[in-house]
Amino acid sequence: MLKIESVEPGSYAAELGLAAGDSLIAINGKQIDDLLDYHLTVSAEKLVIEVTHDDELWELELLKEREEDLGLEVEHPYPRQCGNQCLFCFVHQLPRGMRKTLYIKDEDYRFSYLYGSYITLTNVQEADLQRIISEQLSPLYISVHATEHALRQTLLGTEIPDLMPLIERLTAAGIVLHCQVVLCPGYNDGRALETTITELAGFYPAVASLAVVPVGLTRHRQKLPQLQPVTEREATACLELIDGLQDRFRGELGSRFVFAADELYLKAEREIPALDAYEDCAQLENGVGLIARFRQQGEEVLLEAEPLDLGTVTLVTGTSFAEELQSFADRLALRTGVKMHVLGVENNFFGTAVSVTGLVTGTDLLDQLQQIGTTDAVVIPDVMLRQGEELFLDDVLVETIQQRCNCPVVVIESSPWGLLEGLESLAEGPEIIHCQE
């Protein structure tokens, strides 16, 4: 059974009389044991729902559009834990004293299917594999890092099953995989990276894409294995390798297959490719193609933007994206008349080598906002906040930013359209505004 935690007012579930505390037993004859079972069954047009309500067994029938939701919030499973000791694990690089949920190392194939979380497949059992195959849980997102078994064991820091037979079994059963390599200089770069890319490309199109992202290192690596950040030289070498393989794969596979994270282009001081070079943008959540998509959406926004009655607005971001955002903001200012200052927040909390926007903390933001002085408004991208909450990684609240700066604050979707909507909302006057999808 699966407990119902809440029911959306006016939804199908509400009309059926379901309530928080009820438990789903089965849908269309399939037993419901977890969130994944619910997700896999609820998309049908005709539903026969068995549920316990006030100690009574109900059987309910419902006709709806296939993709319409019932309006239920059901119990969320606690994630399976990761037993690896990866040399580059970000959780191991967190300082003490943060909220407990940040130290959870999840490794759950259900979350990979539902949310696109990357997993190593090191903890899947035979029953898990059978469920993945029988229920066609596809696509899945796999952290490969290296296809050579001994090297992968070194990177993951523990004895693990060989990955390649698992990939062969899953792809042969029709499961589509998107893969990633976290690039660690001196370990899985150079020839090892070339081997990994070419071996995975041999499974195309079942292995549909591969992302190469640079290792992220914080200043909190005490008693951890020594790793070096990706330098400009190493980023350039990686991109040259990927460029050559993309040319080859376009002829052999009809796809570039392997894609570099935006951060590698920034480190190498190379021009970001156009959006169509990322094909179907399957690795956007991995930081692959985000800048290209931002630029394309930016051109669309500039055609729609109109003058707004606002003072000076501070746009906050990570240091790696600050120049790109300022370039767009300058052009948007010409259309709206709004003066926009971009604050690329130095990450003193994790270390200045960490430059991505999603790891900016409220403490660093507050310190640096106070250094720049007076501003008429602050715009915060939603990727800085815990999903669905007004909370930074270090538990600073958005409300605290507003109080300390004594000015309006807007939380926006991290896109040009989100920025335009945020500016328009600020022009209407509320102090804290949320312009997220």
LUMDREN-820978 format. One record per residue (C-alpha): residue in one letter; x, y, z. Coordinates in nm, 2 decimals. Example, Ala and Ser with C-alpha at 12.3 -4.5 7.8 and 13.67 -1.06 7.14 Angstrom:
2
{residuo->a; u->1.23; v->-0.45; w->0.78} .
{residuo->s; u->1.37; v->-0.11; w->0.71} .
//
This chain:
437
{residuo->m; u->0.00; v->0.00; w->0.00} .
{residuo->l; u->0.10; v->0.36; w->-0.06} .
{residuo->k; u->-0.01; v->0.64; w->0.18} .
{residuo->i; u->-0.18; v->0.95; w->0.04} .
{residuo->e; u->-0.02; v->1.26; w->0.20} .
{residuo->s; u->-0.24; v->1.53; w->0.05} .
{residuo->v; u->-0.51; v->1.59; w->-0.21} .
{residuo->e; u->-0.53; v->1.89; w->-0.44} .
{residuo->p; u->-0.86; v->2.08; w->-0.41} .
{residuo->g; u->-1.08; v->2.05; w->-0.72} .
{residuo->s; u->-0.87; v->1.76; w->-0.86} .
{residuo->y; u->-1.00; v->1.42; w->-0.97} .
{residuo->a; u->-0.89; v->1.27; w->-0.64} .
{residuo->a; u->-1.09; v->1.53; w->-0.45} .
{residuo->e; u->-1.40; v->1.46; w->-0.66} .
{residuo->l; u->-1.36; v->1.09; w->-0.58} .
{residuo->g; u->-1.36; v->1.17; w->-0.21} .
{residuo->l; u->-1.00; v->1.07; w->-0.14} .
{residuo->a; u->-0.83; v->1.23; w->0.15} .
{residuo->a; u->-0.49; v->1.25; w->0.32} .
{residuo->g; u->-0.43; v->0.94; w->0.53} .
{residuo->d; u->-0.60; v->0.71; w->0.28} .
{residuo->s; u->-0.39; v->0.43; w->0.12} .
{residuo->l; u->-0.37; v->0.32; w->-0.24} .
{residuo->i; u->-0.38; v->-0.06; w->-0.27} .
{residuo->a; u->-0.40; v->-0.12; w->-0.64} .
{residuo->i; u->-0.46; v->0.06; w->-0.97} .
{residuo->n; u->-0.60; v->-0.14; w->-1.26} .
{residuo->g; u->-0.51; v->-0.45; w->-1.08} .
{residuo->k; u->-0.15; v->-0.36; w->-1.02} .
{residuo->q; u->-0.04; v->-0.35; w->-0.66} .
{residuo->i; u->0.09; v->-0.01; w->-0.55} .
{residuo->d; u->0.39; v->-0.04; w->-0.32} .
{residuo->d; u->0.59; v->0.28; w->-0.40} .
{residuo->l; u->0.59; v->0.61; w->-0.59} .
{residuo->l; u->0.72; v->0.43; w->-0.90} .
{residuo->d; u->0.42; v->0.19; w->-0.91} .
{residuo->y; u->0.19; v->0.49; w->-0.88} .
{residuo->h; u->0.37; v->0.68; w->-1.16} .
{residuo->l; u->0.36; v->0.38; w->-1.40} .
{residuo->t; u->-0.01; v->0.32; w->-1.35} .
{residuo->v; u->-0.17; v->0.66; w->-1.32} .
{residuo->s; u->-0.12; v->0.77; w->-1.68} .
{residuo->a; u->-0.39; v->0.54; w->-1.82} .
{residuo->e; u->-0.72; v->0.68; w->-1.94} .
{residuo->k; u->-0.94; v->0.44; w->-1.75} .
{residuo->l; u->-0.85; v->0.38; w->-1.39} .
{residuo->v; u->-1.00; v->0.13; w->-1.14} .
{residuo->i; u->-0.86; v->0.24; w->-0.80} .
{residuo->e; u->-0.86; v->0.03; w->-0.49} .
{residuo->v; u->-0.81; v->0.23; w->-0.17} .
{residuo->t; u->-0.86; v->0.22; w->0.20} .
{residuo->h; u->-1.07; v->0.51; w->0.33} .
{residuo->d; u->-1.16; v->0.54; w->0.70} .
{residuo->d; u->-1.09; v->0.16; w->0.74} .
{residuo->e; u->-1.32; v->0.09; w->0.45} .
{residuo->l; u->-1.22; v->-0.07; w->0.12} .
{residuo->w; u->-1.33; v->0.14; w->-0.18} .
{residuo->e; u->-1.32; v->0.05; w->-0.55} .
{residuo->l; u->-1.34; v->0.37; w->-0.76} .
{residuo->e; u->-1.36; v->0.41; w->-1.14} .
{residuo->l; u->-1.24; v->0.71; w->-1.33} .
{residuo->l; u->-1.21; v->0.82; w->-1.70} .
{residuo->k; u->-0.97; v->1.10; w->-1.78} .
{residuo->e; u->-0.72; v->1.21; w->-2.04} .
{residuo->r; u->-0.41; v->0.99; w->-2.04} .
{residuo->e; u->-0.16; v->1.24; w->-1.91} .
{residuo->e; u->-0.39; v->1.41; w->-1.66} .
{residuo->d; u->-0.28; v->1.38; w->-1.30} .
{residuo->l; u->-0.51; v->1.26; w->-1.02} .
{residuo->g; u->-0.41; v->1.55; w->-0.79} .
{residuo->l; u->-0.25; v->1.32; w->-0.53} .
{residuo->e; u->0.07; v->1.38; w->-0.33} .
{residuo->v; u->0.18; v->1.03; w->-0.22} .
{residuo->e; u->0.44; v->0.91; w->0.02} .
{residuo->h; u->0.79; v->0.96; w->-0.12} .
{residuo->p; u->1.04; v->0.67; w->-0.07} .
{residuo->y; u->1.35; v->0.73; w->0.12} .
{residuo->p; u->1.63; v->0.69; w->-0.14} .
{residuo->r; u->1.86; v->0.39; w->-0.14} .
{residuo->q; u->2.20; v->0.49; w->-0.02} .
{residuo->c; u->2.53; v->0.49; w->-0.22} .
{residuo->g; u->2.80; v->0.27; w->-0.08} .
{residuo->n; u->3.07; v->0.40; w->-0.31} .
{residuo->q; u->3.37; v->0.61; w->-0.19} .
{residuo->c; u->3.42; v->0.81; w->-0.51} .
{residuo->l; u->3.74; v->1.01; w->-0.51} .
{residuo->f; u->3.54; v->1.31; w->-0.63} .
{residuo->c; u->3.22; v->1.27; w->-0.43} .
{residuo->f; u->3.08; v->1.62; w->-0.36} .
{residuo->v; u->2.90; v->1.51; w->-0.05} .
{residuo->h; u->3.24; v->1.41; w->0.11} .
{residuo->q; u->3.35; v->1.77; w->0.04} .
{residuo->l; u->3.07; v->1.94; w->0.23} .
{residuo->p; u->3.16; v->2.13; w->0.55} .
{residuo->r; u->3.01; v->2.01; w->0.88} .
{residuo->g; u->2.70; v->2.17; w->1.02} .
{residuo->m; u->2.47; v->2.18; w->0.72} .
{residuo->r; u->2.12; v->2.03; w->0.72} .
{residuo->k; u->2.12; v->1.65; w->0.73} .
{residuo->t; u->1.95; v->1.59; w->0.39} .
{residuo->l; u->2.26; v->1.74; w->0.21} .
{residuo->y; u->2.47; v->1.45; w->0.34} .
{residuo->i; u->2.25; v->1.18; w->0.19} .
{residuo->k; u->2.43; v->1.00; w->-0.09} .
{residuo->d; u->2.14; v->0.86; w->-0.30} .
{residuo->e; u->2.19; v->0.58; w->-0.54} .
{residuo->d; u->1.84; v->0.47; w->-0.65} .
{residuo->y; u->1.73; v->0.35; w->-0.99} .
{residuo->r; u->1.38; v->0.47; w->-0.92} .
{residuo->f; u->1.50; v->0.83; w->-0.89} .
{residuo->s; u->1.71; v->0.79; w->-1.20} .
{residuo->y; u->1.39; v->0.70; w->-1.40} .
{residuo->l; u->1.16; v->0.96; w->-1.23} .
{residuo->y; u->1.39; v->1.26; w->-1.19} .
{residuo->g; u->1.70; v->1.20; w->-1.41} .
{residuo->s; u->1.93; v->1.14; w->-1.12} .
{residuo->y; u->2.26; v->0.98; w->-1.21} .
{residuo->i; u->2.34; v->0.64; w->-1.06} .
{residuo->t; u->2.64; v->0.41; w->-1.09} .
{residuo->l; u->2.44; v->0.08; w->-1.10} .
{residuo->t; u->2.67; v->-0.06; w->-0.83} .
{residuo->n; u->2.39; v->-0.15; w->-0.59} .
{residuo->v; u->2.13; v->-0.30; w->-0.82} .
{residuo->q; u->2.03; v->-0.65; w->-0.74} .
{residuo->e; u->1.88; v->-0.91; w->-0.98} .
{residuo->a; u->1.53; v->-0.82; w->-0.88} .
{residuo->d; u->1.60; v->-0.46; w->-0.95} .
{residuo->l; u->1.73; v->-0.54; w->-1.30} .
{residuo->q; u->1.42; v->-0.75; w->-1.37} .
{residuo->r; u->1.19; v->-0.47; w->-1.26} .
{residuo->i; u->1.38; v->-0.22; w->-1.48} .
{residuo->i; u->1.35; v->-0.45; w->-1.78} .
{residuo->s; u->1.00; v->-0.58; w->-1.73} .
{residuo->e; u->0.85; v->-0.23; w->-1.66} .
{residuo->q; u->1.08; v->-0.07; w->-1.92} .
{residuo->l; u->1.21; v->0.20; w->-1.69} .
{residuo->s; u->1.37; v->0.41; w->-1.96} .
{residuo->p; u->1.56; v->0.63; w->-1.99} .
{residuo->l; u->1.81; v->0.58; w->-1.70} .
{residuo->y; u->2.10; v->0.81; w->-1.63} .
{residuo->i; u->2.43; v->0.63; w->-1.56} .
{residuo->s; u->2.75; v->0.77; w->-1.40} .
{residuo->v; u->3.02; v->0.57; w->-1.59} .
{residuo->h; u->3.34; v->0.77; w->-1.54} .
{residuo->a; u->3.54; v->0.50; w->-1.71} .
{residuo->t; u->3.46; v->0.18; w->-1.89} .
{residuo->e; u->3.79; v->0.01; w->-1.80} .
{residuo->h; u->3.69; v->-0.19; w->-1.49} .
{residuo->a; u->4.00; v->-0.14; w->-1.28} .
{residuo->l; u->4.01; v->0.23; w->-1.34} .
{residuo->r; u->3.64; v->0.26; w->-1.26} .
{residuo->q; u->3.70; v->0.08; w->-0.93} .
{residuo->t; u->3.97; v->0.32; w->-0.85} .
{residuo->l; u->3.75; v->0.62; w->-0.92} .
{residuo->l; u->3.46; v->0.48; w->-0.72} .
{residuo->g; u->3.68; v->0.38; w->-0.44} .
{residuo->t; u->3.55; v->0.03; w->-0.37} .
{residuo->e; u->3.50; v->-0.31; w->-0.52} .
{residuo->i; u->3.21; v->-0.30; w->-0.77} .
{residuo->p; u->3.06; v->-0.53; w->-1.04} .
{residuo->d; u->3.18; v->-0.47; w->-1.39} .
{residuo->l; u->2.96; v->-0.21; w->-1.56} .
{residuo->m; u->2.98; v->-0.32; w->-1.92} .
{residuo->p; u->2.79; v->-0.64; w->-1.89} .
{residuo->l; u->2.51; v->-0.45; w->-1.71} .
{residuo->i; u->2.50; v->-0.19; w->-1.99} .
{residuo->e; u->2.49; v->-0.47; w->-2.25} .
{residuo->r; u->2.20; v->-0.64; w->-2.07} .
{residuo->l; u->2.00; v->-0.33; w->-2.02} .
{residuo->t; u->2.04; v->-0.19; w->-2.37} .
{residuo->a; u->1.97; v->-0.53; w->-2.52} .
{residuo->a; u->1.64; v->-0.53; w->-2.33} .
{residuo->g; u->1.54; v->-0.19; w->-2.48} .
{residuo->i; u->1.65; v->0.04; w->-2.20} .
{residuo->v; u->1.78; v->0.37; w->-2.32} .
{residuo->l; u->2.08; v->0.51; w->-2.12} .
{residuo->h; u->2.22; v->0.86; w->-2.09} .
{residuo->c; u->2.57; v->0.85; w->-1.94} .
{residuo->q; u->2.82; v->1.09; w->-1.79} .
{residuo->v; u->3.19; v->1.11; w->-1.71} .
{residuo->v; u->3.33; v->1.33; w->-1.43} .
{residuo->l; u->3.67; v->1.43; w->-1.57} .
{residuo->c; u->3.94; v->1.38; w->-1.31} .
{residuo->p; u->4.29; v->1.49; w->-1.45} .
{residuo->g; u->4.55; v->1.22; w->-1.42} .
{residuo->y; u->4.28; v->0.94; w->-1.39} .
{residuo->n; u->4.02; v->0.92; w->-1.66} .
{residuo->d; u->4.14; v->1.18; w->-1.91} .
{residuo->g; u->4.35; v->1.14; w->-2.23} .
{residuo->r; u->4.35; v->0.78; w->-2.37} .
{residuo->a; u->4.13; v->0.65; w->-2.09} .
{residuo->l; u->3.86; v->0.91; w->-2.18} .
{residuo->e; u->3.89; v->0.82; w->-2.55} .
{residuo->t; u->3.84; v->0.45; w->-2.47} .
{residuo->t; u->3.54; v->0.53; w->-2.25} .
{residuo->i; u->3.38; v->0.74; w->-2.52} .
{residuo->t; u->3.43; v->0.50; w->-2.81} .
{residuo->e; u->3.32; v->0.19; w->-2.61} .
{residuo->l; u->3.00; v->0.36; w->-2.50} .
{residuo->a; u->2.94; v->0.49; w->-2.86} .
{residuo->g; u->2.94; v->0.12; w->-2.96} .
{residuo->f; u->2.60; v->0.09; w->-2.79} .
{residuo->y; u->2.44; v->0.38; w->-2.97} .
{residuo->p; u->2.15; v->0.45; w->-3.00} .
{residuo->a; u->2.06; v->0.25; w->-2.69} .
{residuo->v; u->2.33; v->0.46; w->-2.51} .
{residuo->a; u->2.18; v->0.78; w->-2.65} .
{residuo->s; u->2.43; v->1.04; w->-2.52} .
{residuo->l; u->2.74; v->1.09; w->-2.31} .
{residuo->a; u->2.83; v->1.41; w->-2.12} .
{residuo->v; u->3.18; v->1.50; w->-2.00} .
{residuo->v; u->3.19; v->1.73; w->-1.70} .
{residuo->p; u->3.48; v->1.86; w->-1.51} .
{residuo->v; u->3.54; v->1.75; w->-1.15} .
{residuo->g; u->3.41; v->1.99; w->-0.89} .
{residuo->l; u->3.64; v->2.05; w->-0.59} .
{residuo->t; u->3.56; v->2.24; w->-0.28} .
{residuo->r; u->3.80; v->2.37; w->-0.01} .
{residuo->h; u->3.67; v->2.11; w->0.23} .
{residuo->r; u->3.88; v->1.81; w->0.11} .
{residuo->q; u->4.07; v->1.74; w->0.43} .
{residuo->k; u->4.17; v->1.37; w->0.46} .
{residuo->l; u->4.04; v->1.30; w->0.10} .
{residuo->p; u->4.24; v->1.18; w->-0.19} .
{residuo->q; u->4.44; v->1.45; w->-0.37} .
{residuo->l; u->4.27; v->1.56; w->-0.69} .
{residuo->q; u->4.36; v->1.84; w->-0.93} .
{residuo->p; u->4.10; v->2.08; w->-1.09} .
{residuo->v; u->4.07; v->2.08; w->-1.47} .
{residuo->t; u->4.30; v->2.35; w->-1.60} .
{residuo->e; u->4.27; v->2.55; w->-1.92} .
{residuo->r; u->4.52; v->2.32; w->-2.09} .
{residuo->e; u->4.34; v->2.01; w->-1.98} .
{residuo->a; u->4.00; v->2.15; w->-2.08} .
{residuo->t; u->4.14; v->2.24; w->-2.43} .
{residuo->a; u->4.28; v->1.89; w->-2.47} .
{residuo->c; u->3.95; v->1.74; w->-2.37} .
{residuo->l; u->3.75; v->1.96; w->-2.61} .
{residuo->e; u->3.99; v->1.87; w->-2.90} .
{residuo->l; u->3.94; v->1.50; w->-2.83} .
{residuo->i; u->3.56; v->1.55; w->-2.82} .
{residuo->d; u->3.56; v->1.76; w->-3.14} .
{residuo->g; u->3.74; v->1.49; w->-3.33} .
{residuo->l; u->3.52; v->1.21; w->-3.20} .
{residuo->q; u->3.20; v->1.42; w->-3.28} .
{residuo->d; u->3.31; v->1.45; w->-3.64} .
{residuo->r; u->3.37; v->1.08; w->-3.66} .
{residuo->f; u->3.04; v->0.99; w->-3.49} .
{residuo->r; u->2.84; v->1.22; w->-3.71} .
{residuo->g; u->2.95; v->1.01; w->-4.01} .
{residuo->e; u->2.93; v->0.67; w->-3.84} .
{residuo->l; u->2.62; v->0.72; w->-3.61} .
{residuo->g; u->2.44; v->1.02; w->-3.75} .
{residuo->s; u->2.49; v->1.19; w->-3.41} .
{residuo->r; u->2.77; v->1.37; w->-3.22} .
{residuo->f; u->2.69; v->1.14; w->-2.93} .
{residuo->v; u->2.94; v->1.29; w->-2.68} .
{residuo->f; u->2.90; v->1.65; w->-2.55} .
{residuo->a; u->3.11; v->1.87; w->-2.33} .
{residuo->a; u->2.98; v->2.06; w->-2.03} .
{residuo->d; u->2.96; v->2.44; w->-2.07} .
{residuo->e; u->3.22; v->2.47; w->-1.80} .
{residuo->l; u->3.49; v->2.31; w->-2.01} .
{residuo->y; u->3.44; v->2.57; w->-2.28} .
{residuo->l; u->3.47; v->2.84; w->-2.02} .
{residuo->k; u->3.78; v->2.69; w->-1.87} .
{residuo->a; u->3.94; v->2.65; w->-2.22} .
{residuo->e; u->3.82; v->3.00; w->-2.32} .
{residuo->r; u->3.66; v->2.85; w->-2.62} .
{residuo->e; u->3.34; v->2.97; w->-2.79} .
{residuo->i; u->3.02; v->2.80; w->-2.69} .
{residuo->p; u->2.87; v->2.60; w->-2.98} .
{residuo->a; u->2.54; v->2.70; w->-3.13} .
{residuo->l; u->2.23; v->2.53; w->-2.98} .
{residuo->d; u->2.18; v->2.29; w->-3.27} .
{residuo->a; u->2.52; v->2.14; w->-3.20} .
{residuo->y; u->2.37; v->1.99; w->-2.88} .
{residuo->e; u->2.11; v->1.80; w->-3.10} .
{residuo->d; u->1.81; v->1.71; w->-2.87} .
{residuo->c; u->1.98; v->1.87; w->-2.56} .
{residuo->a; u->1.95; v->1.55; w->-2.36} .
{residuo->q; u->2.21; v->1.66; w->-2.11} .
{residuo->l; u->2.09; v->2.01; w->-2.02} .
{residuo->e; u->2.05; v->1.92; w->-1.65} .
{residuo->n; u->2.41; v->1.82; w->-1.65} .
{residuo->g; u->2.52; v->2.17; w->-1.76} .
{residuo->v; u->2.56; v->2.08; w->-2.12} .
{residuo->g; u->2.42; v->2.33; w->-2.37} .
{residuo->l; u->2.27; v->2.57; w->-2.11} .
{residuo->i; u->2.45; v->2.87; w->-2.23} .
{residuo->a; u->2.36; v->2.80; w->-2.59} .
{residuo->r; u->1.99; v->2.76; w->-2.49} .
{residuo->f; u->2.01; v->3.08; w->-2.28} .
{residuo->r; u->2.15; v->3.27; w->-2.59} .
{residuo->q; u->1.87; v->3.15; w->-2.81} .
{residuo->q; u->1.60; v->3.23; w->-2.56} .
{residuo->g; u->1.76; v->3.57; w->-2.51} .
{residuo->e; u->1.71; v->3.66; w->-2.87} .
{residuo->e; u->1.34; v->3.58; w->-2.84} .
{residuo->v; u->1.31; v->3.78; w->-2.52} .
{residuo->l; u->1.47; v->4.09; w->-2.68} .
{residuo->l; u->1.20; v->4.09; w->-2.94} .
{residuo->e; u->0.93; v->4.09; w->-2.68} .
{residuo->a; u->1.07; v->4.32; w->-2.41} .
{residuo->e; u->0.92; v->4.67; w->-2.36} .
{residuo->p; u->1.01; v->4.97; w->-2.15} .
{residuo->l; u->0.96; v->4.93; w->-1.77} .
{residuo->d; u->0.96; v->5.18; w->-1.49} .
{residuo->l; u->1.23; v->5.05; w->-1.26} .
{residuo->g; u->1.55; v->5.17; w->-1.09} .
{residuo->t; u->1.88; v->4.98; w->-1.07} .
{residuo->v; u->1.84; v->4.60; w->-1.04} .
{residuo->t; u->2.11; v->4.36; w->-0.91} .
{residuo->l; u->2.11; v->4.02; w->-1.09} .
{residuo->v; u->2.30; v->3.76; w->-0.89} .
{residuo->t; u->2.47; v->3.45; w->-1.04} .
{residuo->g; u->2.78; v->3.24; w->-1.00} .
{residuo->t; u->3.11; v->3.38; w->-1.12} .
{residuo->s; u->3.13; v->3.14; w->-1.43} .
{residuo->f; u->2.81; v->3.28; w->-1.57} .
{residuo->a; u->2.85; v->3.65; w->-1.47} .
{residuo->e; u->3.00; v->3.77; w->-1.80} .
{residuo->e; u->2.74; v->3.59; w->-2.01} .
{residuo->l; u->2.46; v->3.73; w->-1.80} .
{residuo->q; u->2.60; v->4.09; w->-1.81} .
{residuo->s; u->2.62; v->4.07; w->-2.19} .
{residuo->f; u->2.25; v->3.98; w->-2.21} .
{residuo->a; u->2.15; v->4.23; w->-1.94} .
{residuo->d; u->2.32; v->4.51; w->-2.12} .
{residuo->r; u->2.12; v->4.44; w->-2.44} .
{residuo->l; u->1.80; v->4.39; w->-2.24} .
{residuo->a; u->1.86; v->4.73; w->-2.07} .
{residuo->l; u->1.84; v->4.89; w->-2.41} .
{residuo->r; u->1.49; v->4.75; w->-2.46} .
{residuo->t; u->1.35; v->4.80; w->-2.11} .
{residuo->g; u->1.54; v->5.11; w->-1.99} .
{residuo->v; u->1.62; v->4.92; w->-1.67} .
{residuo->k; u->1.98; v->4.95; w->-1.54} .
{residuo->m; u->2.10; v->4.60; w->-1.45} .
{residuo->h; u->2.41; v->4.52; w->-1.25} .
{residuo->v; u->2.53; v->4.16; w->-1.25} .
{residuo->l; u->2.69; v->4.03; w->-0.92} .
{residuo->g; u->2.90; v->3.72; w->-0.98} .
{residuo->v; u->2.91; v->3.59; w->-0.63} .
{residuo->e; u->3.25; v->3.46; w->-0.52} .
{residuo->n; u->3.20; v->3.13; w->-0.35} .
{residuo->n; u->3.39; v->3.16; w->-0.02} .
{residuo->f; u->3.17; v->2.90; w->0.15} .
{residuo->f; u->3.28; v->2.61; w->-0.08} .
{residuo->g; u->3.59; v->2.77; w->-0.22} .
{residuo->t; u->3.65; v->3.02; w->-0.50} .
{residuo->a; u->3.72; v->2.73; w->-0.74} .
{residuo->v; u->3.35; v->2.65; w->-0.72} .
{residuo->s; u->3.19; v->2.89; w->-0.97} .
{residuo->v; u->2.85; v->2.75; w->-1.06} .
{residuo->t; u->2.53; v->2.94; w->-0.98} .
{residuo->g; u->2.36; v->2.65; w->-0.81} .
{residuo->l; u->2.62; v->2.63; w->-0.53} .
{residuo->v; u->2.60; v->3.00; w->-0.43} .
{residuo->t; u->2.51; v->3.03; w->-0.06} .
{residuo->g; u->2.30; v->3.29; w->0.11} .
{residuo->t; u->2.59; v->3.39; w->0.34} .
{residuo->d; u->2.82; v->3.47; w->0.05} .
{residuo->l; u->2.54; v->3.65; w->-0.13} .
{residuo->l; u->2.45; v->3.87; w->0.17} .
{residuo->d; u->2.82; v->3.96; w->0.23} .
{residuo->q; u->2.87; v->4.07; w->-0.13} .
{residuo->l; u->2.54; v->4.25; w->-0.17} .
{residuo->q; u->2.63; v->4.46; w->0.13} .
{residuo->q; u->2.97; v->4.54; w->-0.03} .
{residuo->i; u->2.82; v->4.68; w->-0.35} .
{residuo->g; u->2.59; v->4.92; w->-0.15} .
{residuo->t; u->2.24; v->5.04; w->-0.24} .
{residuo->t; u->2.03; v->4.86; w->-0.50} .
{residuo->d; u->1.66; v->4.91; w->-0.58} .
{residuo->a; u->1.59; v->4.54; w->-0.62} .
{residuo->v; u->1.76; v->4.19; w->-0.62} .
{residuo->v; u->1.69; v->3.91; w->-0.87} .
{residuo->i; u->1.77; v->3.56; w->-0.75} .
{residuo->p; u->1.77; v->3.26; w->-0.99} .
{residuo->d; u->1.58; v->2.96; w->-0.85} .
{residuo->v; u->1.87; v->2.72; w->-0.90} .
{residuo->m; u->2.03; v->2.88; w->-0.59} .
{residuo->l; u->1.74; v->2.76; w->-0.37} .
{residuo->r; u->1.63; v->2.42; w->-0.24} .
{residuo->q; u->1.36; v->2.29; w->-0.48} .
{residuo->g; u->1.02; v->2.41; w->-0.37} .
{residuo->e; u->1.15; v->2.62; w->-0.08} .
{residuo->e; u->1.29; v->2.97; w->-0.01} .
{residuo->l; u->1.61; v->2.83; w->0.13} .
{residuo->f; u->1.97; v->2.85; w->0.02} .
{residuo->l; u->2.21; v->2.56; w->0.08} .
{residuo->d; u->2.33; v->2.72; w->0.40} .
{residuo->d; u->1.98; v->2.76; w->0.53} .
{residuo->v; u->1.96; v->3.14; w->0.47} .
{residuo->l; u->1.61; v->3.24; w->0.38} .
{residuo->v; u->1.51; v->3.46; w->0.08} .
{residuo->e; u->1.32; v->3.67; w->0.34} .
{residuo->t; u->1.66; v->3.74; w->0.51} .
{residuo->i; u->1.80; v->3.87; w->0.19} .
{residuo->q; u->1.51; v->4.11; w->0.16} .
{residuo->q; u->1.53; v->4.22; w->0.52} .
{residuo->r; u->1.91; v->4.28; w->0.52} .
{residuo->c; u->1.91; v->4.46; w->0.18} .
{residuo->n; u->1.59; v->4.65; w->0.26} .
{residuo->c; u->1.47; v->4.63; w->-0.10} .
{residuo->p; u->1.24; v->4.41; w->-0.31} .
{residuo->v; u->1.35; v->4.06; w->-0.40} .
{residuo->v; u->1.23; v->3.85; w->-0.69} .
{residuo->v; u->1.30; v->3.47; w->-0.74} .
{residuo->i; u->1.30; v->3.38; w->-1.11} .
{residuo->e; u->1.32; v->3.08; w->-1.33} .
{residuo->s; u->1.68; v->3.07; w->-1.45} .
{residuo->s; u->1.62; v->3.18; w->-1.81} .
{residuo->p; u->1.59; v->3.49; w->-2.01} .
{residuo->w; u->1.21; v->3.46; w->-2.00} .
{residuo->g; u->1.23; v->3.42; w->-1.62} .
{residuo->l; u->1.43; v->3.74; w->-1.60} .
{residuo->l; u->1.19; v->3.94; w->-1.81} .
{residuo->e; u->0.89; v->3.81; w->-1.61} .
{residuo->g; u->1.08; v->3.90; w->-1.29} .
{residuo->l; u->1.15; v->4.25; w->-1.41} .
{residuo->e; u->0.78; v->4.30; w->-1.51} .
{residuo->s; u->0.67; v->4.17; w->-1.17} .
{residuo->l; u->0.91; v->4.41; w->-0.99} .
{residuo->a; u->0.76; v->4.69; w->-1.18} .
{residuo->e; u->0.43; v->4.61; w->-1.02} .
{residuo->g; u->0.57; v->4.67; w->-0.67} .
{residuo->p; u->0.55; v->4.37; w->-0.43} .
{residuo->e; u->0.85; v->4.31; w->-0.21} .
{residuo->i; u->0.91; v->3.94; w->-0.25} .
{residuo->i; u->0.79; v->3.79; w->-0.58} .
{residuo->h; u->0.82; v->3.43; w->-0.71} .
{residuo->c; u->0.83; v->3.40; w->-1.08} .
{residuo->q; u->0.89; v->3.02; w->-1.11} .
{residuo->e; u->0.71; v->2.76; w->-1.31} .
//
